[in-house]
Amino acid sequence: MSVLNVLSLAVNLQKKFLTDSLKTSVMRLDWISVKPEVPLLSQCVTGVRYARRNERVFRKIRGGGRPVREGVVPPEKSKYGWRPVLPEDGKYTTRPLPVIKMGGRHPETGRVVVRTIGGGHKKQFRWVDYNREGPADGSTLEERVMQVRFDTCRTAWIALVASGDHKRWIIATDGVKVGDIIRTSSFIPRIPVRPVQGDAYAIGALPVGTVVHNIEITPGGGALFCRAAGSSAQYIRKMDNKCLVQLPSKRQLLLDEKCMVVVGQVSNTEHGSIPIGSPNNLRAMGKRPRSGLWHRKDGYCGRKIKPPKSILDALAEREKQPEFYNLTFKT
């Protein structure tokens, strides 16, 4: 047998072996469900490897969040930790109020909704007044700071202020001390005022660039933004009777110029830099252990490139939310 015949026989055997291997590999790809539009480089083993790698890499969308089942709304942890017992007459009081701990359970059904909530040290609720609205006639309300203290139900310090025969708890501003006089005015002058730290103004009365907290989104509705320890926002622009504020999350908020804000930063600015220290301290804070299972990091973890969020317009008309009724069947 000549050398050429031996070489041609070897080539034919190699082609047959590759063809059989390709058929076997394609038969094993049924569980991967390769899509017909996935292009194969060539009819060889390299194409099969390419199809496997392509299906493995692009099976999940990289950079996306964890999928949520349709119709399932994740619970808010702030609703299932504790709730205060307010006075029966509904009148405001500065005395400490008892707290009912819910332990992560739903208040109506009693089922565990958030399993990482439970235990913790004893709490007493102090009723904080978030409404810093000034007198309707445009005058200035002056209040003296009687006490500044830590509160078990929030991260910021609270201040007891008094004016005449009325006392109330408010969120303390960084730098405010006992004996200081804080002022509240809702009057908007033609020329911006010179802001004083701890005083409350209508946002339209402040100069652009002022650092504020305790921000209202509707005039007279009470503060909703920047109430946690060390938080603050910046007043960046005014357009006619509208004011633009940049929140700590870099989200921009469009407000009416009559909305009340407090000048300065919320107290207890070092709260975020204090280490927890040990799991025992977490239990004292009312946080139960999370799952000890190892979780693989997926597209939810890591940095994501997202488009900037649109301006949050507090003046836009919102759709009326439907009313929900709880139906019970008596037997």
ZIPE-V944624 format. One record per helix or strand. SS is the DSSP state (hx for helix, st for strand). FROM is the first residue (numbers start at 0). LEN is the number of residues. If there is no record, write none. Layout:
((SS | FROM | LEN) (SS | FROM | LEN))
This chain:
((hx | 2 | 25) (hx | 29 | 3) (hx | 44 | 13) (hx | 76 | 3) (st | 81 | 3) (st | 96 | 1) (st | 98 | 3) (st | 104 | 1) (st | 111 | 1) (st | 116 | 1) (st | 124 | 1) (st | 127 | 1) (st | 140 | 9) (st | 157 | 6) (st | 165 | 6) (st | 172 | 1) (st | 180 | 5) (st | 199 | 3) (hx | 202 | 3) (st | 210 | 3) (st | 214 | 2) (st | 222 | 3) (st | 232 | 7) (st | 241 | 5) (st | 251 | 5) (st | 259 | 4) (st | 265 | 1) (hx | 270 | 3) (hx | 278 | 6) (st | 286 | 1) (st | 311 | 2))
